[in-house]
Amino acid sequence: MPSEIFYATSLQYVSLGVLSFLKWKKKFQRIQSVLFICLGCNLFLFSIKGGLELKLFSRLVDFLYSFFTFTGTILICSTFDEENAEDRLSVLSDTQCKFWIQQKLIHGGAKAWGISSVLLICWNSELGQFVPPMMIVVASVSIAVLIVYSIYLYFFAPIPDKKRGAILLCFWALVLTGELTQNLFSSEFGHSIAMLDGFVLAVFPIYTFGTLFLDSKSVKENLNSTYKDRFRQKQNEKLSSTSYYLSNMDIKEIETRMYELFTKEKVFLDEDIRLGSVAEELGLSTHQLSAFINQHLGTNFNNLVNLFRVKEAIQILKDEPDRSIISVGMAVGFNSLSTFQRAFLSITKSSPKKFRESLKNGTTKDLPQELDFSSK
């Protein structure tokens, strides 16, 4: 394929990926955007590979090609849990959601960097003499992954508008197949494949732009309706399962025993406390205890434990003003200073250090209602 087509199409895909990444906010949509960027970068690298004479630059191109390919592959695998991811995104703030997505991208890139480094070392050792070129092997693997994922997306993925996503992934697999074919067959046959591949590459972004950016109002309403219906269904399932687990249970007795465990025996001081161990103490299953805490206490087990730990930490800060912050955190059951500080800040809206300073200055604000046990 003429290098001009490679350069033009690679620029198209990188631009399309960047624009869609900035436009869309959900994890799956941003993963699609990153895949476009990776494909554009790989097209450019494929185009310059043959003209490199220095081994150093050739190895760098192999490494970057592998890096972009495995970054896309790792991100594809992360969407297999898309249904749970949508649930998680629905309860996070915009800031937390963006941070979570960025964290996924960084982790995926770091893994791809490590894999590519290992492959580059292997291919430049004695082993490299007995295997095909690194770029061809990586391209073959990526083709297989994209085809398998396209099948999964079309037939099994629990997401709306999945047909479009499957078409896009099939196209990416087709492009990589074309590039691979050019390197494996004769120049005449490879040239014919290159021209066909170049035509597809040049025209397809027009279709892609329409499908990713020019969504009609009806499509968006359908997506919103799908997610809302799924959310309602899960809420109904959660309520029905909670009622089932709490049937035929003596709620008053459980409340009394829970009060004894947390206020008298102070089981929360054990840093290894688990839902299962507390449930065993109460003679309940983990499902029953979890349902009780959710429905009757309005929280979950981890938050409940942290509430009692922070309450105990506040008392220690009052009684022992010179004790170190990390010592206080460890004493109430936290296994690290950072975990203690996050929980304390989340509940009291203040760090342990600032809270202790406010105690010394007599400027302590009113405690959150769930911590103000003196009023109960």
C-alpha positions in Angstrom: 0.0 0.0 0.0 1.4 3.5 -0.8 2.8 5.2 2.3 0.6 8.2 1.7 -2.6 6.1 2.3 -1.1 4.8 5.5 -0.2 8.2 6.8 -3.6 9.7 5.9 -5.6 6.8 7.4 -3.5 6.7 10.5 -4.1 10.4 11.1 -7.8 9.8 10.5 -8.1 7.1 13.1 -6.0 8.9 15.7 -8.0 12.1 15.3 -11.3 10.1 15.4 -10.2 8.3 18.6 -9.1 11.5 20.3 -12.3 13.3 19.4 -14.5 10.4 20.5 -12.5 10.0 23.8 -13.2 13.7 24.6 -16.9 13.4 23.6 -18.0 10.2 25.3 -17.8 9.6 29.1 -18.7 5.9 29.6 -16.0 3.3 30.0 -17.1 1.1 27.0 -17.2 4.2 24.7 -13.8 5.4 25.8 -12.3 2.0 25.3 -13.6 2.1 21.7 -11.9 5.5 21.3 -8.6 4.1 22.6 -8.8 1.2 20.2 -9.1 3.7 17.3 -6.0 5.5 18.5 -4.1 2.3 18.9 -5.1 1.2 15.4 -4.0 4.5 13.9 -0.6 4.3 15.6 -0.2 0.7 14.4 -1.0 1.7 10.8 1.7 4.3 10.9 4.2 1.9 12.4 3.4 -0.7 9.8 4.0 1.7 7.0 7.5 2.7 8.1 8.7 -0.7 9.2 10.0 -1.7 5.8 12.1 1.4 5.3 14.1 1.2 8.5 17.7 0.2 8.2 19.0 0.8 11.7 18.2 -2.2 14.0 17.6 0.2 16.9 14.8 2.0 15.1 13.4 -1.4 13.9 13.3 -2.7 17.4 11.6 0.5 18.6 8.9 0.1 16.0 8.4 -3.6 17.0 8.1 -2.6 20.6 5.6 0.3 19.9 3.5 -1.9 17.6 3.3 -4.6 20.3 2.6 -2.0 23.0 -0.4 -0.5 21.1 -1.7 -3.9 20.1 -1.6 -5.3 23.6 -3.0 -2.1 25.1 -6.1 -2.5 22.9 -6.3 -6.3 23.7 -6.2 -5.7 27.5 -8.8 -3.0 27.2 -11.0 -5.3 25.2 -10.8 -8.0 27.8 -11.8 -5.4 30.5 -15.1 -4.9 28.7 -16.1 -8.6 29.4 -17.2 -7.2 32.8 -19.1 -4.4 31.2 -22.4 -5.1 33.0 -20.9 -4.8 36.4 -18.9 -1.8 35.3 -22.1 0.0 34.3 -23.5 -0.7 37.8 -20.4 0.7 39.3 -20.4 3.8 37.1 -24.0 4.5 38.1 -23.2 5.1 41.7 -19.9 7.1 41.4 -19.7 10.9 41.0 -18.4 12.3 37.7 -15.0 13.0 39.3 -14.7 9.5 40.7 -15.9 8.0 37.4 -13.2 9.8 35.4 -10.5 8.8 37.8 -11.6 5.2 37.7 -11.5 5.2 33.9 -8.1 6.8 33.8 -6.8 4.3 36.3 -8.0 1.4 34.0 -6.2 3.0 31.0 -3.0 3.5 33.0 -3.0 -0.1 34.3 -3.7 -1.5 30.8 -0.9 0.5 29.4 1.5 -0.5 32.1 0.7 -4.2 31.5 1.1 -3.8 27.7 4.5 -2.1 28.3 5.7 -5.0 30.4 4.5 -7.6 27.9 6.1 -5.8 25.0 9.4 -5.4 26.8 9.6 -9.2 27.5 8.7 -10.0 23.9 11.3 -7.6 22.6 14.0 -9.2 24.7 12.9 -12.7 23.6 12.8 -11.8 19.9 16.3 -10.3 20.1 17.8 -13.3 21.8 18.7 -16.7 20.3 15.0 -17.6 20.4 14.2 -15.0 17.8 16.1 -17.0 15.1 13.5 -19.8 15.2 10.2 -17.8 15.2 8.5 -15.5 12.6 9.1 -11.7 12.9 7.7 -10.2 16.0 5.3 -7.8 14.3 3.7 -10.7 12.3 3.2 -12.8 15.4 1.7 -9.9 17.4 -0.6 -9.0 14.5 -1.8 -12.6 14.2 -2.6 -12.8 17.9 -4.5 -9.5 17.7 -6.5 -10.6 14.8 -7.6 -13.8 16.6 -8.5 -11.7 19.7 -10.5 -9.2 17.7 -12.5 -11.9 15.8 -13.3 -13.8 19.0 -14.3 -10.6 20.8 -16.5 -9.6 17.9 -18.4 -12.9 18.1 -18.7 -12.4 21.9 -19.9 -8.8 21.5 -22.5 -9.7 18.9 -24.0 -12.8 20.5 -23.4 -12.5 24.3 -22.4 -9.0 25.4 -25.0 -7.5 27.9 -24.8 -4.0 26.3 -27.1 -2.1 23.9 -26.3 -1.3 20.3 -23.7 -4.1 20.3 -24.2 -4.9 16.6 -22.4 -1.7 15.7 -19.5 -2.5 18.0 -19.2 -5.9 16.5 -19.0 -4.5 13.0 -16.3 -2.1 14.0 -14.2 -4.8 15.6 -14.6 -7.1 12.6 -13.4 -4.2 10.4 -10.3 -3.8 12.6 -9.6 -7.5 12.3 -10.0 -7.3 8.5 -7.5 -4.4 8.3 -4.9 -6.2 10.3 -5.5 -9.3 8.2 -4.8 -7.3 5.1 -1.6 -5.9 6.5 -0.5 -9.3 7.6 -1.2 -10.8 4.1 1.0 -8.2 2.4 4.0 -9.5 4.4 3.3 -13.2 3.9 2.6 -13.5 0.1 4.2 -12.5 -3.1 4.7 -8.8 -4.1 2.1 -9.0 -6.9 -0.6 -10.6 -4.8 0.4 -8.4 -1.8 0.0 -5.3 -4.0 -3.6 -6.2 -4.9 -4.4 -6.8 -1.3 -2.7 -3.5 -0.4 -4.9 -1.5 -2.8 -8.1 -3.1 -1.5 -7.0 -2.6 2.0 -6.1 1.0 1.3 -9.6 1.7 -0.2 -11.3 0.2 2.8 -9.1 2.2 5.2 -9.8 5.5 3.4 -13.6 5.1 3.1 -14.5 3.4 6.4 -13.8 6.5 8.7 -16.7 8.2 7.0 -19.0 5.4 8.2 -17.3 5.3 11.5 -17.7 9.0 12.1 -21.4 8.7 11.5 -21.9 5.8 13.8 -19.8 7.2 16.7 -20.6 11.0 16.6 -23.8 11.5 14.7 -26.1 9.4 16.9 -29.7 10.2 16.4 -31.9 11.2 19.3 -33.8 7.9 19.1 -30.6 5.9 19.5 -29.6 7.9 22.6 -33.1 7.5 24.1 -32.9 3.8 23.5 -29.6 3.5 25.3 -30.9 5.5 28.3 -34.0 3.5 28.4 -32.0 0.2 28.3 -29.8 1.3 31.2 -32.8 2.5 33.2 -34.7 -0.7 32.7 -31.7 -2.7 33.8 -31.2 -0.6 36.9 -34.9 -1.0 37.9 -34.7 -4.7 37.3 -31.6 -5.1 39.5 -33.2 -2.9 42.2 -36.3 -5.1 42.2 -34.1 -8.3 42.4 -32.2 -6.8 45.3 -35.3 -5.9 47.3 -36.9 -9.3 46.7 -33.7 -11.2 47.7 -33.4 -9.0 50.8 -36.9 -9.8 51.9 -36.3 -13.5 51.3 -33.2 -13.6 53.5 -34.9 -11.7 56.3 -38.1 -13.8 56.4 -38.7 -15.8 59.7 -35.9 -13.9 61.5 -36.1 -12.3 64.9 -35.0 -8.8 64.0 -35.0 -7.5 67.6 -32.8 -10.3 68.8 -30.3 -9.7 65.9 -30.2 -5.9 66.7 -29.5 -6.7 70.4 -26.7 -9.1 69.6 -25.2 -6.8 67.0 -25.2 -4.0 69.6 -23.3 -6.2 72.0 -20.8 -7.3 69.5 -19.9 -3.8 68.3 -20.3 -1.7 71.5 -19.3 -4.1 74.3 -17.1 -6.7 72.7 -15.8 -4.2 70.1 -15.2 -6.8 67.4 -14.4 -4.0 64.9 -11.0 -3.7 66.6 -9.9 -6.9 64.9 -8.2 -5.8 61.6 -9.1 -9.1 60.1 -12.8 -8.9 60.8 -15.0 -10.3 58.0 -18.7 -10.5 57.3 -18.5 -14.3 57.6 -17.0 -14.3 61.1 -19.6 -11.9 62.4 -22.4 -13.8 60.8 -21.1 -17.0 62.4 -21.1 -15.3 65.8 -24.8 -14.4 65.2 -25.7 -17.8 63.9 -26.6 -16.4 60.5 -25.5 -16.9 56.9 -23.5 -14.1 55.2 -26.5 -13.4 53.0 -28.8 -13.0 56.0 -26.4 -10.6 57.8 -25.7 -8.6 54.7 -29.5 -8.2 54.1 -30.1 -7.2 57.7 -27.4 -4.5 57.6 -28.6 -3.2 54.2 -32.3 -3.0 55.1 -32.3 -2.2 58.8 -29.1 -0.2 59.2 -29.1 1.5 55.8 -25.5 0.7 55.1 -23.1 -2.1 54.3 -20.8 -4.2 56.4 -17.6 -2.3 55.6 -19.1 1.1 56.2 -20.6 -0.2 59.5 -17.2 -1.4 60.7 -15.5 1.9 59.6 -18.2 3.9 61.5 -17.4 2.2 64.8 -13.7 2.4 64.2 -13.8 6.1 63.5 -16.0 6.6 66.6 -13.4 4.8 68.7 -10.6 6.8 67.1 -12.3 10.0 68.0 -12.5 8.9 71.6 -8.8 8.1 71.6 -7.9 11.4 70.1 -9.8 13.1 72.9 -8.3 11.0 75.7 -4.7 10.8 74.3 -4.0 14.0 72.5 -0.2 13.2 72.1 -0.7 9.8 70.6 0.5 9.5 66.9 -2.1 9.3 64.2 -0.8 6.0 62.8 -0.9 4.5 66.3 -4.6 5.5 66.7 -5.5 4.1 63.4 -3.8 0.7 64.1 -5.4 0.6 67.5 -8.9 0.8 66.2 -8.4 -1.9 63.5 -7.2 -0.2 60.4 -4.2 -1.9 58.7 -2.6 1.2 57.2 -2.4 4.9 57.8 -3.8 5.7 54.4 -6.9 3.5 54.9 -7.5 5.1 58.3 -7.2 8.6 56.9 -9.6 7.9 54.0 -12.2 6.4 56.2 -11.9 9.2 58.8 -12.1 11.9 56.1 -15.1 10.3 54.4 -17.1 10.1 57.7 -16.1 13.2 59.6 -15.2 15.4 56.6 -11.9 16.1 58.3 -8.5 14.5 58.5 -7.5 12.9 61.9 -4.7 15.6 62.3 -7.1 18.5 61.7 -9.7 17.0 63.9 -7.2 16.7 66.8 -6.1 20.3 66.2 -9.8 21.4 66.4 -10.1 19.5 69.7 -7.1 21.4 71.1 -8.5 24.8 69.9 -12.0 24.0 71.0 -13.4 24.5 67.5 -14.7 21.0 66.9 -17.7 20.9 64.6 -20.8 18.8 65.3 -20.2 15.2 64.5 -22.2 13.6 61.6 -25.5 12.1 62.9 -24.3 8.6 62.5 -21.3 9.3 64.8 -23.1 11.4 67.4 -23.8 8.5 69.7 -24.2 10.8 72.7 -27.5 11.9 71.5 -28.9 8.4 71.2 
